[in-house]
């Protein structure tokens, strides 16, 4: 099995799966706006070490566009743009059981369309993200079906399908960066829809490092 790295902007893979961008429960959000600090990110990375997640990667040209956009917003990042179906979780059983669950669900699914709509900002965390229109309900249904057996996990926030673009901008940067992202997205000349045909189980093998461990095809 080929194993490939999943690089993300300051661990957006692990810090952005839900509508509230998976803020750690101890994160202080009393000030406005609330945002991740380096200390909070480090603590969260430690907490998700050796966890698993399920994602679908964006095909071209959407993948390259959002990778490039993320790098513009966060110059030090090395992203691989994706939508998450299962946020990071430590398995409650053998990985083989988790893979069997995913395989069983995937076997009942046919490829489906997802549309990327607009650039938004999560209120709680000031995370900049690309929202999902068509396909959103399908992603939520699949998430619900997969959250069982060895994959069962009590998530802190309601699931919100999206593509994370930036999580560590300063408060004064956020409006300008969000507007830049909206302008770039408005000028994107290609199709804003894509077909989800494969799902990828990924494993957090070290802080900030995710590896693809298995691909699941939809039929």
Beta strands, then each sheet from edge to edge (+ up, - down):
strand 1: 5-6
strand 2: 52-57
strand 3: 82-89
strand 4: 112-121
strand 5: 128-132
strand 6: 162-166
strand 7: 193-196
strand 8: 198-206
strand 9: 209-217
sheet 1: 1+ 9- 8+ 2- 3+
sheet 2: 6+ 5- 4+ 7-
end
